[in-house]
Amino acid sequence: MTQPALPFSWPYPAWIAHRGAGKLAPENTLAAFRMGADHGFAMFECDVKLSADGEPFLLHDAELDRTTNGQGVAGLLSWDQLSRLDAGSWHSRAYAGEPLLRLESLSRWLQALGLMVNLEIKPSLGEEAKTGKVVAQRVAKWWAQSEVKPLLSSFSTEALDAARLAQPELPRALLLDRWVADAPEMAQELGCVAVVVNHAHLDELRIATLHAAGFKVLTYTVNDGSRASELWMAGLDGLITDKVDQFEPQARLGVNPARWVAAVVPSPGEAPPSQTSLDDWLADPEPSIGAAVPDSVMGSGPDSVHTQPAVRATV
């Protein structure tokens, strides 16, 4: 079976902003990333596909209609054509004229601020292998000087495998819309370091199963505080959310909430944190923000949950 190419020390924060800033700004645009950063997020999730002439750019849907003033299949247009579209007016008048975003432009912005990203490879139909290969090659080039590389993920095993073959040293994650029993074997075959599962199909047993196989576990898209606390208590490593405003204080703190509550909140002799104590912390983490962060929470190496302070995300 394929193994991860290199020993991998997990460098990513626990909180990840979905498509830049959830629904607060037009998704996958630079305006959205700026909004997410203003809310204290140090890591983002976004979708990458190729234009007809091979330029990696950000767009979730196969077609342009929902989030731009264009129509039809995005991958059939050249970057010159795509760059002229309005990707902001659909959201609100405040973002009228916001353009689609090239991956190269995003890479420069993120690295200038020391921010991180999970790039979902979102190929157009029939372009799975090509997209995985090109995205991996460009990421290796554009993030060559960055200590923390993007986490590449995809629902397409063909795209992930192409990324692995092109740049095996880049970290990869298998995306699952629903649970499958052979998830650990699939992720291992693709040399992944993590599995990202739809939160509706994730529980403590499945998280433990993936941990036992050597994978970090992330989930999407969690917008409810109680559900978030359930998953943190179950051992989750990373959470993708639209609610960048609701979870701003926690994102600024940057650490895994369950580990923080376990290390900071209980007094000596007290029991480990309960679901209730974590719910309380998620509702109001402010009293803990001034406390020293224990090594057991921040750490380094495979057990690290956050290595770059989220406050650096403010721009």
C-alpha positions as CSV (number, residue, x, y, z in Angstrom):
1,M,0.0,0.0,0.0
2,T,1.1,3.6,-0.6
3,Q,2.4,5.4,2.4
4,P,2.7,9.1,3.1
5,A,5.8,10.2,1.3
6,L,7.5,11.8,4.3
7,P,7.0,11.9,8.1
8,F,4.5,14.7,8.5
9,S,4.2,17.1,11.5
10,W,0.7,18.5,11.6
11,P,1.0,22.4,11.4
12,Y,-2.6,23.5,10.9
13,P,-5.0,25.3,13.2
14,A,-8.2,23.8,14.5
15,W,-10.5,26.4,12.9
16,I,-10.9,26.7,9.1
17,A,-13.0,29.3,7.3
18,H,-15.2,27.8,4.5
19,R,-14.6,29.4,1.1
20,G,-12.9,32.3,2.7
21,A,-15.6,33.7,5.0
22,G,-18.6,31.4,4.7
23,K,-21.6,33.5,3.6
24,L,-20.4,36.9,4.8
25,A,-18.7,37.7,1.5
26,P,-18.8,36.3,-2.1
27,E,-17.3,32.8,-1.7
28,N,-13.8,32.0,-3.1
29,T,-13.0,35.7,-3.8
30,L,-10.1,37.7,-2.2
31,A,-12.8,39.8,-0.5
32,A,-13.9,36.7,1.3
33,F,-10.4,35.8,2.4
34,R,-9.9,39.3,3.7
35,M,-13.2,39.0,5.6
36,G,-12.2,35.7,7.1
37,A,-8.8,37.1,8.2
38,D,-10.5,40.1,9.7
39,H,-12.4,37.6,11.9
40,G,-9.2,36.0,13.1
41,F,-9.0,32.9,11.0
42,A,-5.5,31.7,10.1
43,M,-6.6,29.0,7.7
44,F,-9.1,28.8,4.9
45,E,-10.8,26.2,2.7
46,C,-11.4,26.9,-1.0
47,D,-12.1,25.2,-4.3
48,V,-9.6,25.1,-7.3
49,K,-10.3,24.2,-10.9
50,L,-8.6,24.9,-14.2
51,S,-9.6,27.3,-17.0
52,A,-9.6,26.0,-20.6
53,D,-6.0,27.2,-21.0
54,G,-4.8,25.6,-17.7
55,E,-4.9,28.4,-15.2
56,P,-5.8,27.3,-11.7
57,F,-8.6,29.6,-10.3
58,L,-11.1,29.5,-7.5
59,L,-14.7,28.4,-8.1
60,H,-16.9,25.8,-6.4
61,D,-19.5,25.0,-9.0
62,A,-18.9,23.4,-12.4
63,E,-20.9,26.2,-13.9
64,L,-20.6,30.0,-13.6
65,D,-24.3,30.9,-13.2
66,R,-24.7,30.9,-9.4
67,T,-21.7,33.0,-8.4
68,T,-20.9,35.1,-11.4
69,N,-22.6,37.0,-14.2
70,G,-21.3,34.4,-16.6
71,Q,-23.1,31.3,-17.8
72,G,-22.2,27.7,-18.7
73,V,-19.3,25.5,-17.8
74,A,-16.4,27.4,-16.3
75,G,-13.7,25.1,-17.5
76,L,-14.6,25.8,-21.1
77,L,-13.5,29.4,-20.9
78,S,-10.0,30.8,-21.0
79,W,-8.6,32.7,-18.0
80,D,-8.8,35.9,-20.0
81,Q,-12.6,35.4,-20.4
82,L,-13.0,34.3,-16.8
83,S,-11.1,37.3,-15.4
84,R,-13.6,39.7,-16.9
85,L,-16.6,38.3,-15.0
86,D,-18.3,39.8,-11.9
87,A,-18.1,37.3,-9.0
88,G,-19.5,39.7,-6.4
89,S,-22.8,41.2,-7.4
90,W,-24.7,37.9,-6.8
91,H,-23.9,38.3,-3.1
92,S,-24.6,42.0,-2.6
93,R,-24.1,45.4,-4.1
94,A,-21.1,46.0,-1.8
95,Y,-19.1,43.5,-3.8
96,A,-20.1,44.4,-7.3
97,G,-17.2,43.9,-9.7
98,E,-15.3,41.5,-7.4
99,P,-13.3,39.3,-9.8
100,L,-12.7,35.6,-9.8
101,L,-9.4,34.7,-8.1
102,R,-6.3,33.1,-9.5
103,L,-4.6,30.6,-7.3
104,E,-1.3,32.3,-7.9
105,S,-2.7,35.6,-6.6
106,L,-4.2,33.9,-3.5
107,S,-0.8,32.2,-2.8
108,R,1.0,35.6,-2.7
109,W,-1.7,37.1,-0.4
110,L,-1.7,34.2,2.0
111,Q,2.1,34.0,2.3
112,A,2.4,37.7,2.8
113,L,0.3,37.3,6.0
114,G,1.5,33.9,7.1
115,L,-1.9,32.3,6.6
116,M,-2.7,28.7,5.6
117,V,-5.1,27.0,3.2
118,N,-6.8,23.7,2.4
119,L,-7.2,23.6,-1.4
120,E,-10.0,21.4,-2.5
121,I,-9.2,20.1,-6.0
122,K,-12.5,20.6,-7.8
123,P,-12.0,19.3,-11.4
124,S,-14.3,20.0,-14.3
125,L,-15.8,16.8,-15.7
126,G,-13.2,14.7,-17.4
127,E,-10.3,16.8,-16.1
128,E,-9.7,14.9,-12.9
129,A,-6.1,13.7,-13.5
130,K,-5.0,16.9,-15.3
131,T,-6.4,19.2,-12.6
132,G,-4.7,17.2,-9.8
133,K,-1.4,17.2,-11.5
134,V,-1.4,20.9,-12.5
135,V,-2.6,22.1,-9.1
136,A,0.1,20.1,-7.3
137,Q,2.8,21.4,-9.6
138,R,1.7,25.0,-9.2
139,V,1.4,24.7,-5.5
140,A,4.9,23.2,-5.2
141,K,6.2,26.2,-7.3
142,W,4.2,29.0,-5.7
143,W,4.7,27.8,-2.1
144,A,8.3,26.7,-2.6
145,Q,9.6,29.1,0.1
146,S,6.8,28.4,2.6
147,E,7.4,26.2,5.6
148,V,3.7,25.2,5.8
149,K,2.4,23.9,2.5
150,P,-1.3,23.9,1.5
151,L,-3.3,20.8,2.4
152,L,-4.6,19.4,-0.9
153,S,-7.9,17.6,-0.7
154,S,-10.5,16.2,-3.1
155,F,-13.5,13.9,-3.4
156,S,-11.9,12.7,-6.6
157,T,-9.5,9.9,-5.9
158,E,-8.2,10.2,-9.5
159,A,-7.3,13.9,-8.9
160,L,-5.7,13.1,-5.5
161,D,-3.7,10.3,-7.0
162,A,-2.5,12.6,-9.9
163,A,-1.4,15.1,-7.3
164,R,0.4,12.4,-5.4
165,L,2.3,11.3,-8.5
166,A,3.2,14.9,-9.5
167,Q,4.3,16.2,-6.0
168,P,4.4,13.3,-3.5
169,E,5.8,15.6,-0.7
170,L,2.7,17.8,-0.6
171,P,0.2,16.8,2.2
172,R,-3.1,15.4,1.0
173,A,-6.5,14.7,2.5
174,L,-9.4,12.4,1.3
175,L,-12.8,14.1,1.2
176,L,-15.8,12.0,2.0
177,D,-19.4,13.2,1.6
178,R,-20.5,10.1,3.5
179,W,-18.8,7.4,5.6
180,V,-17.4,4.4,3.9
181,A,-16.0,1.4,5.7
182,D,-12.8,1.3,3.8
183,A,-12.0,5.0,4.3
184,P,-8.7,4.3,6.1
185,E,-7.5,2.0,3.3
186,M,-8.5,4.5,0.6
187,A,-6.7,7.3,2.4
188,Q,-3.6,5.1,2.8
189,E,-3.6,4.1,-0.9
190,L,-3.5,7.8,-1.7
191,G,-0.7,8.6,0.7
192,C,-3.0,11.0,2.7
193,V,-2.3,12.5,6.0
194,A,-5.9,13.3,6.8
195,V,-9.5,12.5,6.1
196,V,-12.2,15.2,5.8
197,V,-15.7,13.9,6.5
198,N,-19.1,15.5,6.2
199,H,-20.0,16.1,9.9
200,A,-23.4,14.4,9.5
201,H,-21.5,11.1,9.1
202,L,-18.9,11.6,11.8
203,D,-18.9,10.4,15.4
204,E,-16.5,9.4,18.1
205,L,-16.0,5.8,16.9
206,R,-15.2,6.9,13.3
207,I,-12.8,9.6,14.5
208,A,-11.1,6.9,16.7
209,T,-10.9,4.5,13.7
210,L,-9.2,7.1,11.5
211,H,-6.8,8.2,14.4
212,A,-5.9,4.5,14.9
213,A,-4.9,4.3,11.2
214,G,-2.7,7.3,11.6
215,F,-4.8,10.1,10.1
216,K,-5.9,13.5,11.3
217,V,-9.7,14.0,11.1
218,L,-11.3,17.2,9.8
219,T,-15.0,17.9,9.1
220,Y,-17.2,20.2,7.2
221,T,-19.4,22.4,7.3
222,V,-20.2,22.9,11.0
223,N,-22.2,26.0,11.9
224,D,-23.8,25.0,15.2
225,G,-21.9,25.5,18.4
226,S,-23.4,22.4,20.1
227,R,-22.5,20.2,17.2
228,A,-19.0,21.7,17.1
229,S,-18.5,20.9,20.8
230,E,-19.7,17.3,20.3
231,L,-17.1,16.8,17.6
232,W,-14.3,18.5,19.6
233,M,-15.0,16.2,22.5
234,A,-15.0,13.2,20.2
235,G,-11.4,14.0,19.2
236,L,-11.8,16.1,16.1
237,D,-8.6,17.8,14.8
238,G,-10.0,20.5,12.5
239,L,-13.4,22.1,11.8
240,I,-14.5,23.9,8.6
241,T,-17.2,26.5,9.2
242,D,-19.2,29.2,7.5
243,K,-19.8,31.0,10.8
244,V,-16.6,33.1,10.9
245,D,-18.3,35.8,12.9
246,Q,-19.8,33.4,15.5
247,F,-16.5,31.5,16.0
248,E,-14.2,34.5,15.8
249,P,-13.0,34.5,19.4
250,Q,-12.2,30.8,19.2
251,A,-10.4,31.2,15.9
252,R,-8.3,34.0,17.3
253,L,-7.2,31.7,20.1
254,G,-6.5,29.2,17.5
255,V,-6.2,26.0,19.5
256,N,-8.2,22.8,19.6
257,P,-11.0,23.7,22.1
258,A,-11.2,20.3,23.8
259,R,-7.5,20.3,24.6
260,W,-7.7,23.9,25.8
261,V,-10.6,23.3,28.1
262,A,-8.9,20.1,29.4
263,A,-5.7,21.9,30.1
264,V,-6.9,25.4,31.3
265,V,-10.4,25.2,32.7
266,P,-10.3,22.5,35.3
267,S,-8.7,23.1,38.7
268,P,-6.3,20.5,40.1
269,G,-8.2,17.4,41.0
270,E,-11.2,18.2,38.9
271,A,-12.6,15.8,36.4
272,P,-11.9,16.2,32.6
273,P,-14.1,18.6,30.8
274,S,-17.7,17.6,30.1
275,Q,-19.8,18.4,27.1
276,T,-21.3,21.3,29.1
277,S,-17.9,22.9,30.0
278,L,-16.9,22.8,26.3
279,D,-20.3,24.3,25.3
280,D,-19.7,27.1,27.8
281,W,-16.2,27.7,26.4
282,L,-17.4,27.8,22.8
283,A,-20.0,30.3,23.8
284,D,-17.5,32.5,25.6
285,P,-13.8,31.8,25.5
286,E,-12.7,35.3,26.3
287,P,-11.8,34.6,30.0
288,S,-9.3,32.0,28.8
289,I,-7.6,34.1,26.2
290,G,-5.3,35.9,28.6
291,A,-4.2,32.6,30.1
292,A,-0.9,31.0,29.2
293,V,-1.2,28.4,26.6
294,P,0.0,25.0,28.0
295,D,2.6,23.1,26.0
296,S,0.1,20.2,25.9
297,V,-2.2,22.3,23.9
298,M,0.1,24.2,21.6
299,G,2.9,21.6,21.4
300,S,5.0,20.8,18.4
301,G,5.2,18.0,16.0
302,P,2.4,15.5,15.3
303,D,0.4,16.6,18.3
304,S,0.6,20.3,17.6
305,V,-2.8,21.9,17.1
306,H,-1.7,25.4,16.2
307,T,1.8,26.7,15.4
308,Q,1.0,30.2,14.2
309,P,-1.0,32.6,16.3
310,A,-4.4,33.3,14.8
311,V,-4.1,37.0,15.7
312,R,-1.6,37.3,12.8
313,A,-4.6,36.9,10.5
314,T,-5.9,40.3,11.2
315,V,-5.4,42.7,8.3
